[in-house]
Amino acid sequence: MSDETLEARLKRLIVDRLFLQIPPSEIEDDKKLVQDYGVDSVSLFELVVGLEEEFGIRIEDREFHLRHFESVSALARFVRAKLDAASPAAPTASS
């Protein structure tokens, strides 16, 4: 999955799950979700559910940190790390 595709999926998820009245394309990657887009604590938990459903990942309580939900960029890093951790390692060529 390309970075652009992940970011676009996250923006669509944010708009759909939180009923934001802006197009996903208008969400800027590095703007603060809480301060700039009015995302509140209840909305953050809705995003967790959405991320788990959309990407097939599990977010444990101990993994929930506001820094992961600070911006689309931060969220993309977090989701990418979760997806990478869930993927089996690529086989290595033996000589």
Chimera marker file (.cmm) of the C-alpha trace (Angstrom):
<marker_set name="trace">
<marker id="1" x="0.000" y="0.000" z="0.000" r="1" g="1" b="0" radius="0.5"/>
<marker id="2" x="1.410" y="3.396" z="-0.927" r="1" g="1" b="0" radius="0.5"/>
<marker id="3" x="1.657" y="6.193" z="1.615" r="1" g="1" b="0" radius="0.5"/>
<marker id="4" x="-0.815" y="8.257" z="-0.398" r="1" g="1" b="0" radius="0.5"/>
<marker id="5" x="-3.384" y="5.473" z="-0.356" r="1" g="1" b="0" radius="0.5"/>
<marker id="6" x="-3.062" y="5.031" z="3.408" r="1" g="1" b="0" radius="0.5"/>
<marker id="7" x="-3.390" y="8.771" z="4.036" r="1" g="1" b="0" radius="0.5"/>
<marker id="8" x="-6.433" y="8.990" z="1.753" r="1" g="1" b="0" radius="0.5"/>
<marker id="9" x="-8.088" y="6.027" z="3.481" r="1" g="1" b="0" radius="0.5"/>
<marker id="10" x="-7.457" y="7.603" z="6.873" r="1" g="1" b="0" radius="0.5"/>
<marker id="11" x="-8.941" y="10.920" z="5.789" r="1" g="1" b="0" radius="0.5"/>
<marker id="12" x="-12.048" y="9.200" z="4.415" r="1" g="1" b="0" radius="0.5"/>
<marker id="13" x="-12.367" y="7.183" z="7.626" r="1" g="1" b="0" radius="0.5"/>
<marker id="14" x="-12.077" y="10.333" z="9.759" r="1" g="1" b="0" radius="0.5"/>
<marker id="15" x="-14.733" y="12.178" z="7.755" r="1" g="1" b="0" radius="0.5"/>
<marker id="16" x="-17.102" y="9.189" z="7.604" r="1" g="1" b="0" radius="0.5"/>
<marker id="17" x="-16.779" y="8.077" z="11.223" r="1" g="1" b="0" radius="0.5"/>
<marker id="18" x="-16.889" y="11.552" z="12.733" r="1" g="1" b="0" radius="0.5"/>
<marker id="19" x="-19.455" y="13.039" z="10.353" r="1" g="1" b="0" radius="0.5"/>
<marker id="20" x="-17.166" y="15.956" z="9.541" r="1" g="1" b="0" radius="0.5"/>
<marker id="21" x="-18.665" y="18.437" z="7.112" r="1" g="1" b="0" radius="0.5"/>
<marker id="22" x="-15.570" y="18.742" z="4.922" r="1" g="1" b="0" radius="0.5"/>
<marker id="23" x="-14.292" y="16.645" z="2.038" r="1" g="1" b="0" radius="0.5"/>
<marker id="24" x="-11.509" y="14.210" z="3.012" r="1" g="1" b="0" radius="0.5"/>
<marker id="25" x="-9.176" y="15.938" z="0.546" r="1" g="1" b="0" radius="0.5"/>
<marker id="26" x="-9.359" y="19.136" z="2.607" r="1" g="1" b="0" radius="0.5"/>
<marker id="27" x="-7.924" y="17.503" z="5.720" r="1" g="1" b="0" radius="0.5"/>
<marker id="28" x="-4.267" y="18.465" z="5.913" r="1" g="1" b="0" radius="0.5"/>
<marker id="29" x="-1.836" y="15.731" z="6.926" r="1" g="1" b="0" radius="0.5"/>
<marker id="30" x="-0.070" y="17.693" z="9.657" r="1" g="1" b="0" radius="0.5"/>
<marker id="31" x="-2.912" y="19.746" z="11.119" r="1" g="1" b="0" radius="0.5"/>
<marker id="32" x="-3.981" y="18.786" z="14.624" r="1" g="1" b="0" radius="0.5"/>
<marker id="33" x="-7.117" y="16.646" z="14.652" r="1" g="1" b="0" radius="0.5"/>
<marker id="34" x="-8.238" y="17.902" z="18.072" r="1" g="1" b="0" radius="0.5"/>
<marker id="35" x="-7.378" y="21.586" z="17.793" r="1" g="1" b="0" radius="0.5"/>
<marker id="36" x="-7.966" y="22.176" z="14.075" r="1" g="1" b="0" radius="0.5"/>
<marker id="37" x="-10.818" y="19.779" z="13.301" r="1" g="1" b="0" radius="0.5"/>
<marker id="38" x="-12.628" y="19.626" z="16.641" r="1" g="1" b="0" radius="0.5"/>
<marker id="39" x="-12.092" y="15.918" z="17.296" r="1" g="1" b="0" radius="0.5"/>
<marker id="40" x="-12.941" y="15.153" z="20.923" r="1" g="1" b="0" radius="0.5"/>
<marker id="41" x="-12.214" y="12.222" z="23.243" r="1" g="1" b="0" radius="0.5"/>
<marker id="42" x="-15.387" y="10.334" z="22.283" r="1" g="1" b="0" radius="0.5"/>
<marker id="43" x="-14.485" y="10.773" z="18.612" r="1" g="1" b="0" radius="0.5"/>
<marker id="44" x="-11.027" y="9.347" z="19.235" r="1" g="1" b="0" radius="0.5"/>
<marker id="45" x="-12.556" y="6.105" z="20.474" r="1" g="1" b="0" radius="0.5"/>
<marker id="46" x="-14.784" y="6.000" z="17.406" r="1" g="1" b="0" radius="0.5"/>
<marker id="47" x="-11.622" y="6.316" z="15.319" r="1" g="1" b="0" radius="0.5"/>
<marker id="48" x="-10.090" y="3.354" z="17.163" r="1" g="1" b="0" radius="0.5"/>
<marker id="49" x="-13.094" y="1.208" z="16.238" r="1" g="1" b="0" radius="0.5"/>
<marker id="50" x="-12.932" y="2.458" z="12.659" r="1" g="1" b="0" radius="0.5"/>
<marker id="51" x="-9.207" y="1.723" z="12.371" r="1" g="1" b="0" radius="0.5"/>
<marker id="52" x="-9.681" y="-1.790" z="13.691" r="1" g="1" b="0" radius="0.5"/>
<marker id="53" x="-12.459" y="-2.464" z="11.188" r="1" g="1" b="0" radius="0.5"/>
<marker id="54" x="-10.859" y="-0.729" z="8.186" r="1" g="1" b="0" radius="0.5"/>
<marker id="55" x="-7.360" y="-2.133" z="8.565" r="1" g="1" b="0" radius="0.5"/>
<marker id="56" x="-7.971" y="-5.389" z="10.436" r="1" g="1" b="0" radius="0.5"/>
<marker id="57" x="-5.736" y="-4.348" z="13.318" r="1" g="1" b="0" radius="0.5"/>
<marker id="58" x="-6.238" y="-4.544" z="17.071" r="1" g="1" b="0" radius="0.5"/>
<marker id="59" x="-5.411" y="-1.517" z="19.203" r="1" g="1" b="0" radius="0.5"/>
<marker id="60" x="-4.835" y="-2.499" z="22.809" r="1" g="1" b="0" radius="0.5"/>
<marker id="61" x="-5.658" y="-0.093" z="25.626" r="1" g="1" b="0" radius="0.5"/>
<marker id="62" x="-1.956" y="0.235" z="26.454" r="1" g="1" b="0" radius="0.5"/>
<marker id="63" x="-1.273" y="1.338" z="22.857" r="1" g="1" b="0" radius="0.5"/>
<marker id="64" x="-3.776" y="4.182" z="22.956" r="1" g="1" b="0" radius="0.5"/>
<marker id="65" x="-1.755" y="7.387" z="23.193" r="1" g="1" b="0" radius="0.5"/>
<marker id="66" x="-2.915" y="10.799" z="22.047" r="1" g="1" b="0" radius="0.5"/>
<marker id="67" x="0.322" y="11.254" z="20.100" r="1" g="1" b="0" radius="0.5"/>
<marker id="68" x="-0.863" y="8.558" z="17.669" r="1" g="1" b="0" radius="0.5"/>
<marker id="69" x="-4.031" y="10.566" z="16.992" r="1" g="1" b="0" radius="0.5"/>
<marker id="70" x="-2.443" y="14.008" z="16.809" r="1" g="1" b="0" radius="0.5"/>
<marker id="71" x="-2.682" y="14.323" z="13.009" r="1" g="1" b="0" radius="0.5"/>
<marker id="72" x="-3.266" y="12.252" z="9.887" r="1" g="1" b="0" radius="0.5"/>
<marker id="73" x="0.512" y="11.896" z="9.569" r="1" g="1" b="0" radius="0.5"/>
<marker id="74" x="0.833" y="10.573" z="13.125" r="1" g="1" b="0" radius="0.5"/>
<marker id="75" x="-2.090" y="8.230" z="12.584" r="1" g="1" b="0" radius="0.5"/>
<marker id="76" x="-0.540" y="6.948" z="9.352" r="1" g="1" b="0" radius="0.5"/>
<marker id="77" x="2.748" y="6.176" z="11.146" r="1" g="1" b="0" radius="0.5"/>
<marker id="78" x="0.863" y="4.313" z="13.874" r="1" g="1" b="0" radius="0.5"/>
<marker id="79" x="-1.290" y="2.287" z="11.457" r="1" g="1" b="0" radius="0.5"/>
<marker id="80" x="1.715" y="1.516" z="9.250" r="1" g="1" b="0" radius="0.5"/>
<marker id="81" x="3.624" y="0.215" z="12.292" r="1" g="1" b="0" radius="0.5"/>
<marker id="82" x="0.645" y="-1.924" z="13.335" r="1" g="1" b="0" radius="0.5"/>
<marker id="83" x="0.286" y="-3.343" z="9.812" r="1" g="1" b="0" radius="0.5"/>
<marker id="84" x="4.020" y="-4.034" z="9.565" r="1" g="1" b="0" radius="0.5"/>
<marker id="85" x="4.005" y="-5.807" z="12.935" r="1" g="1" b="0" radius="0.5"/>
<marker id="86" x="1.076" y="-7.976" z="11.827" r="1" g="1" b="0" radius="0.5"/>
<marker id="87" x="2.668" y="-8.924" z="8.488" r="1" g="1" b="0" radius="0.5"/>
<marker id="88" x="4.792" y="-12.028" z="8.352" r="1" g="1" b="0" radius="0.5"/>
<marker id="89" x="8.435" y="-11.298" z="7.653" r="1" g="1" b="0" radius="0.5"/>
<marker id="90" x="9.463" y="-11.609" z="4.034" r="1" g="1" b="0" radius="0.5"/>
<marker id="91" x="11.366" y="-14.808" z="3.340" r="1" g="1" b="0" radius="0.5"/>
<marker id="92" x="15.086" y="-14.418" z="2.874" r="1" g="1" b="0" radius="0.5"/>
<marker id="93" x="16.974" y="-15.986" z="-0.001" r="1" g="1" b="0" radius="0.5"/>
<marker id="94" x="19.319" y="-18.726" z="1.092" r="1" g="1" b="0" radius="0.5"/>
<marker id="95" x="22.692" y="-19.063" z="-0.579" r="1" g="1" b="0" radius="0.5"/>
<link id1="1" id2="2" r="1" g="1" b="0" radius="0.2"/>
<link id1="2" id2="3" r="1" g="1" b="0" radius="0.2"/>
<link id1="3" id2="4" r="1" g="1" b="0" radius="0.2"/>
<link id1="4" id2="5" r="1" g="1" b="0" radius="0.2"/>
<link id1="5" id2="6" r="1" g="1" b="0" radius="0.2"/>
<link id1="6" id2="7" r="1" g="1" b="0" radius="0.2"/>
<link id1="7" id2="8" r="1" g="1" b="0" radius="0.2"/>
<link id1="8" id2="9" r="1" g="1" b="0" radius="0.2"/>
<link id1="9" id2="10" r="1" g="1" b="0" radius="0.2"/>
<link id1="10" id2="11" r="1" g="1" b="0" radius="0.2"/>
<link id1="11" id2="12" r="1" g="1" b="0" radius="0.2"/>
<link id1="12" id2="13" r="1" g="1" b="0" radius="0.2"/>
<link id1="13" id2="14" r="1" g="1" b="0" radius="0.2"/>
<link id1="14" id2="15" r="1" g="1" b="0" radius="0.2"/>
<link id1="15" id2="16" r="1" g="1" b="0" radius="0.2"/>
<link id1="16" id2="17" r="1" g="1" b="0" radius="0.2"/>
<link id1="17" id2="18" r="1" g="1" b="0" radius="0.2"/>
<link id1="18" id2="19" r="1" g="1" b="0" radius="0.2"/>
<link id1="19" id2="20" r="1" g="1" b="0" radius="0.2"/>
<link id1="20" id2="21" r="1" g="1" b="0" radius="0.2"/>
<link id1="21" id2="22" r="1" g="1" b="0" radius="0.2"/>
<link id1="22" id2="23" r="1" g="1" b="0" radius="0.2"/>
<link id1="23" id2="24" r="1" g="1" b="0" radius="0.2"/>
<link id1="24" id2="25" r="1" g="1" b="0" radius="0.2"/>
<link id1="25" id2="26" r="1" g="1" b="0" radius="0.2"/>
<link id1="26" id2="27" r="1" g="1" b="0" radius="0.2"/>
<link id1="27" id2="28" r="1" g="1" b="0" radius="0.2"/>
<link id1="28" id2="29" r="1" g="1" b="0" radius="0.2"/>
<link id1="29" id2="30" r="1" g="1" b="0" radius="0.2"/>
<link id1="30" id2="31" r="1" g="1" b="0" radius="0.2"/>
<link id1="31" id2="32" r="1" g="1" b="0" radius="0.2"/>
<link id1="32" id2="33" r="1" g="1" b="0" radius="0.2"/>
<link id1="33" id2="34" r="1" g="1" b="0" radius="0.2"/>
<link id1="34" id2="35" r="1" g="1" b="0" radius="0.2"/>
<link id1="35" id2="36" r="1" g="1" b="0" radius="0.2"/>
<link id1="36" id2="37" r="1" g="1" b="0" radius="0.2"/>
<link id1="37" id2="38" r="1" g="1" b="0" radius="0.2"/>
<link id1="38" id2="39" r="1" g="1" b="0" radius="0.2"/>
<link id1="39" id2="40" r="1" g="1" b="0" radius="0.2"/>
<link id1="40" id2="41" r="1" g="1" b="0" radius="0.2"/>
<link id1="41" id2="42" r="1" g="1" b="0" radius="0.2"/>
<link id1="42" id2="43" r="1" g="1" b="0" radius="0.2"/>
<link id1="43" id2="44" r="1" g="1" b="0" radius="0.2"/>
<link id1="44" id2="45" r="1" g="1" b="0" radius="0.2"/>
<link id1="45" id2="46" r="1" g="1" b="0" radius="0.2"/>
<link id1="46" id2="47" r="1" g="1" b="0" radius="0.2"/>
<link id1="47" id2="48" r="1" g="1" b="0" radius="0.2"/>
<link id1="48" id2="49" r="1" g="1" b="0" radius="0.2"/>
<link id1="49" id2="50" r="1" g="1" b="0" radius="0.2"/>
<link id1="50" id2="51" r="1" g="1" b="0" radius="0.2"/>
<link id1="51" id2="52" r="1" g="1" b="0" radius="0.2"/>
<link id1="52" id2="53" r="1" g="1" b="0" radius="0.2"/>
<link id1="53" id2="54" r="1" g="1" b="0" radius="0.2"/>
<link id1="54" id2="55" r="1" g="1" b="0" radius="0.2"/>
<link id1="55" id2="56" r="1" g="1" b="0" radius="0.2"/>
<link id1="56" id2="57" r="1" g="1" b="0" radius="0.2"/>
<link id1="57" id2="58" r="1" g="1" b="0" radius="0.2"/>
<link id1="58" id2="59" r="1" g="1" b="0" radius="0.2"/>
<link id1="59" id2="60" r="1" g="1" b="0" radius="0.2"/>
<link id1="60" id2="61" r="1" g="1" b="0" radius="0.2"/>
<link id1="61" id2="62" r="1" g="1" b="0" radius="0.2"/>
<link id1="62" id2="63" r="1" g="1" b="0" radius="0.2"/>
<link id1="63" id2="64" r="1" g="1" b="0" radius="0.2"/>
<link id1="64" id2="65" r="1" g="1" b="0" radius="0.2"/>
<link id1="65" id2="66" r="1" g="1" b="0" radius="0.2"/>
<link id1="66" id2="67" r="1" g="1" b="0" radius="0.2"/>
<link id1="67" id2="68" r="1" g="1" b="0" radius="0.2"/>
<link id1="68" id2="69" r="1" g="1" b="0" radius="0.2"/>
<link id1="69" id2="70" r="1" g="1" b="0" radius="0.2"/>
<link id1="70" id2="71" r="1" g="1" b="0" radius="0.2"/>
<link id1="71" id2="72" r="1" g="1" b="0" radius="0.2"/>
<link id1="72" id2="73" r="1" g="1" b="0" radius="0.2"/>
<link id1="73" id2="74" r="1" g="1" b="0" radius="0.2"/>
<link id1="74" id2="75" r="1" g="1" b="0" radius="0.2"/>
<link id1="75" id2="76" r="1" g="1" b="0" radius="0.2"/>
<link id1="76" id2="77" r="1" g="1" b="0" radius="0.2"/>
<link id1="77" id2="78" r="1" g="1" b="0" radius="0.2"/>
<link id1="78" id2="79" r="1" g="1" b="0" radius="0.2"/>
<link id1="79" id2="80" r="1" g="1" b="0" radius="0.2"/>
<link id1="80" id2="81" r="1" g="1" b="0" radius="0.2"/>
<link id1="81" id2="82" r="1" g="1" b="0" radius="0.2"/>
<link id1="82" id2="83" r="1" g="1" b="0" radius="0.2"/>
<link id1="83" id2="84" r="1" g="1" b="0" radius="0.2"/>
<link id1="84" id2="85" r="1" g="1" b="0" radius="0.2"/>
<link id1="85" id2="86" r="1" g="1" b="0" radius="0.2"/>
<link id1="86" id2="87" r="1" g="1" b="0" radius="0.2"/>
<link id1="87" id2="88" r="1" g="1" b="0" radius="0.2"/>
<link id1="88" id2="89" r="1" g="1" b="0" radius="0.2"/>
<link id1="89" id2="90" r="1" g="1" b="0" radius="0.2"/>
<link id1="90" id2="91" r="1" g="1" b="0" radius="0.2"/>
<link id1="91" id2="92" r="1" g="1" b="0" radius="0.2"/>
<link id1="92" id2="93" r="1" g="1" b="0" radius="0.2"/>
<link id1="93" id2="94" r="1" g="1" b="0" radius="0.2"/>
<link id1="94" id2="95" r="1" g="1" b="0" radius="0.2"/>
</marker_set>
